[in-house]
Amino acid sequence: MNYKILLYILITLFLNNCSIDNLNTNKVNYDFYEQFSNKGFTLVYTEQLFNDKLISKKIDERSLLIYQKNLKKDTTVKITNIINNKTLIAKVAGDSEYPNFNNSVITIRIADLLELDYNEPYVEIISISENSMFVAKTSKTYDEEKQIAAKAPVDSISINNINKKKIINSKVEKKFSYIIKIADFYFKKTALSMSNRIINETNIKNPKIQRLSKNKHRVYLGPFTDINSLQNSFNDINIFEFENIEIIQND
């Protein structure tokens, strides 16, 4: 009798251990990472900006480091000068406060390598590290849009060979013309709701909706033909603390 009880206990312990091992073996890591990209006007770091407290932390002017509020420290990014398509790879230095209008702070070295126009420092920032984590501010998202976003595929990143020869065309003078992209929505009614919210809660009375495709509706402001009006409207809309407002060249 005692033998049967002992055998039963041994079998039970064996099965429990097998179950635990199976659970550990089949454990799934549910860490999700999201590619970040943003087009906007960067700020080139100088000691004077730090002294004037427009930037809260110093940065080595000869480094390939940037400040970017939405990305964690050591995230690798591709920076593109959208005006001339020059590109380089840099890293996020860490947290720093700087004007909300700017999508990043870069060093003089980066500005020189990109041949940036200081009067129109228009760049695109794209995270390219698998470990990069998009840090989103808390904001309201509509339930229907959440469901669509969850099903949307993530685009892969393609980086062109910067050593490849390019055909050089004669430079064409382009006028200053930009729009502020608030967000793209799957449903038109969601875009209309956002447009009404902007009208009711800010001094902006003329947001626009553009139908990009059957299931893509863009809410935007502009176009703006000077940087001062662009910056003023950007600051007005900033009270909503949207996750990723972009400034897009109006072709």
DOLOPA-743191 format. One record per residue (C-alpha): residue in one letter; x, y, z. Coordinates in steps of 0.5 Angstrom, whole numbers, padded with zeros to 4 digits, always signed. Each point is the difference from the previous one (the first is absolute). Layout:
AXYZ/...
//
This chain:
M+0000+0000+0000/N+0006+0005+0002/Y+0003-0002-0006/K-0006+0002-0005/I+0000+0007+0004/L+0007+0001-0001/L+0000-0002-0008/Y-0006+0005-0001/I+0003+0005+0004/L+0006-0001-0005/I-0004+0000-0006/T-0003+0006+0002/L+0006+0004+0001/F+0003-0002-0007/L-0006+0002-0004/N+0000+0007+0004/N+0007+0001-0002/C-0001-0002-0007/S-0006+0005+0000/I+0004+0006+0003/D+0006-0002-0005/N-0005+0001-0006/L-0003+0006+0002/N+0007+0003+0001/T+0002-0003-0007/N-0006+0003-0003/K+0001+0007+0003/V-0001+0006-0005/N+0003+0006+0000/Y-0005+0006-0001/D+0005+0006+0000/F-0003+0004-0006/Y+0005+0005-0004/E-0003+0005-0004/Q+0004+0004-0006/F+0000+0008+0001/S+0001+0005-0005/N-0001+0007+0000/K+0001+0006-0005/G+0001+0007+0003/F+0005+0005+0001/T+0006-0001+0004/L+0004+0004+0005/V+0007+0001-0001/Y+0003+0000+0007/T+0005+0006+0002/E+0002+0002+0007/Q-0004+0006-0001/L-0006-0004+0000/F+0002-0004+0006/N+0001+0007+0004/D-0006+0003-0002/K-0004-0007+0003/L-0003-0001-0007/I+0004-0007+0001/S+0000-0003+0007/K+0006-0005-0001/K+0007+0001-0004/I+0002-0004-0006/D+0007-0001-0003/E+0000+0004-0006/R+0005-0005-0004/S-0004-0006+0002/L-0005-0004-0004/L-0005+0001+0005/I-0007+0003+0000/Y-0006+0001+0005/Q-0007-0002-0002/K-0006+0000+0006/N-0003-0006-0003/L+0006-0005+0000/K+0003-0004+0006/K+0008+0001+0001/D+0005-0003-0005/T-0006-0001-0006/T+0004+0000-0006/V-0004+0004-0005/K+0001+0002-0008/I+0000+0008-0001/T-0002+0002-0007/N+0001+0007-0002/I-0007+0000-0004/I+0003+0006-0004/N+0006-0003-0003/N-0001-0007+0002/K+0006-0001+0003/T+0000-0005+0006/L+0004-0003+0006/I-0001-0004+0006/A+0000+0003+0007/K-0002-0002+0007/V-0004+0003+0005/A+0004+0003+0006/G-0006+0000+0005/D-0005+0004+0003/S+0000+0008-0001/E-0005+0005+0000/Y-0001+0005-0007/P-0005+0003-0003/N-0006-0004-0002/F+0000+0003-0007/N+0007-0004-0002/N+0000-0007-0001/S+0007-0001+0002/V+0006+0003+0002/I+0006-0001-0004/T+0008+0002+0001/I+0004+0004-0005/R+0003-0006-0002/I-0006-0003-0003/A-0003+0006-0003/D+0007+0001-0004/L+0000-0007-0002/L-0007+0001-0002/E+0001+0006-0004/L-0006+0003+0004/D-0003+0007-0002/Y+0000+0003+0007/N-0006+0005-0003/E-0004-0007-0001/P+0003-0006+0004/Y-0005-0005-0002/V+0001-0007+0001/E-0003-0007+0001/I+0002-0004+0006/I-0001-0007+0000/S+0002-0006+0005/I+0003-0005-0003/S+0002-0004+0006/E-0004-0007+0002/N+0001+0002+0007/S-0003+0007-0001/M-0007+0002+0004/F-0005+0005-0002/V-0001+0004+0007/A-0007+0003-0002/K-0004+0005+0004/T-0006-0001+0003/S-0006+0002-0004/K-0007-0002-0002/T+0000-0006-0006/Y-0007-0002-0003/D-0002-0007+0001/E-0001-0001-0007/E+0006+0003-0002/K+0004-0005+0005/Q-0003-0006-0003/I+0002+0002-0007/A+0007+0002+0002/A+0001-0007+0004/K-0001-0003-0007/A+0004+0004-0004/P+0007-0003-0002/V+0006+0003+0002/D+0004+0003-0006/S+0008-0003-0001/I+0005+0006+0000/S+0004+0000-0006/I+0007+0004+0000/N+0003+0002-0007/N+0007-0001-0001/I+0003+0007+0001/N+0006-0001-0004/K-0004-0002-0006/K+0001+0006-0005/K-0006+0004-0002/I-0002+0004-0006/I+0001+0008+0002/N-0005+0004-0002/S+0000+0008-0001/K-0002+0003+0007/V-0008+0002-0001/E-0001+0006+0005/K-0006-0002+0004/K-0005+0004+0004/F-0001-0001+0008/S-0007-0004+0000/Y-0001-0004+0006/I-0006-0004+0003/I-0001-0002+0007/K-0003-0007+0000/I-0004-0002+0006/A-0002-0007-0001/D-0002-0005-0005/F-0006-0004+0001/Y-0004-0006-0003/F-0007+0003+0001/K-0002+0007-0003/K-0005+0001+0006/T+0006-0001+0005/A+0004+0005-0004/L-0006+0005+0000/S+0000-0001+0008/M+0007+0002+0000/S-0001+0006-0004/N-0006+0002+0004/R+0004-0001+0006/I+0005+0005-0002/I-0005+0005-0002/N-0003+0000+0007/E+0006+0000+0004/T+0005+0004-0003/N+0001+0007-0004/I+0001-0004-0007/K-0007+0000-0004/N+0002-0003-0006/P+0003-0007+0000/K-0001-0004-0006/I-0001-0007-0002/Q+0003-0003-0006/R-0002-0007-0002/L+0006-0004-0002/S-0003-0006-0002/K-0007-0004+0002/N+0003-0002+0007/K+0004+0006+0001/H-0002+0007+0002/R+0005+0005+0002/V-0001+0006+0005/Y+0005+0006-0001/L+0001+0007+0001/G+0003+0005-0006/P+0003+0001-0005/F+0005+0005+0004/T+0004+0004-0004/D+0005+0003+0005/I+0003-0004+0006/N-0003+0005+0005/S-0007-0001-0001/L+0001-0008-0001/Q+0004+0000+0007/N-0006+0004+0003/S-0005-0005-0002/F+0004-0006+0002/N+0000+0003+0007/D-0007+0001+0000/I-0002-0007-0002/N+0006-0002+0005/I-0005+0000+0006/F-0003-0006-0002/E+0006-0004+0001/F-0001-0004-0006/E+0005-0006-0001/N+0004+0002-0006/I-0002+0006-0004/E+0004+0001-0006/I+0002+0006-0005/I-0001-0002-0007/Q+0003+0003-0006/N-0006+0003-0004/D+0002-0002-0007/
//
